[in-house]
Amino acid sequence: MSDEIAGYLFLWLNSPWNLLLIQRHTYGSIIFEITEYHLADVSVPLIDKSIIKEINQLALSANKLRTDAFNKEQQDWQCLKIFSMIND
């Protein structure tokens, strides 16, 4: 998938509005089973390209920040483990 639209698509596919559209095509009473065929039936709103580009960039930036924060948190936990082992 192109980075030019990946963030925009991610946000749309995870939006409450789109979830309702996807659920219309799913089967299962409690756990919805979603296949690529269900997603193929869902329309993606194409708005002004400059707005899509801005939304996409914000989504990709937010994802990078979340990943960076997670990695730093993991490093901190490793440091705490080492510190704990040294002081035992």
Secondary structure, 3 states (H helix, E strand, C coil): CCCCCHHHHHHHHCCHHHHHHHHCCCECCCCCECCHHHHHCCCCCCCCHHHHHHHHHHHHHHHHHHHHHHHHHHHHHHHHHHHHHHHC
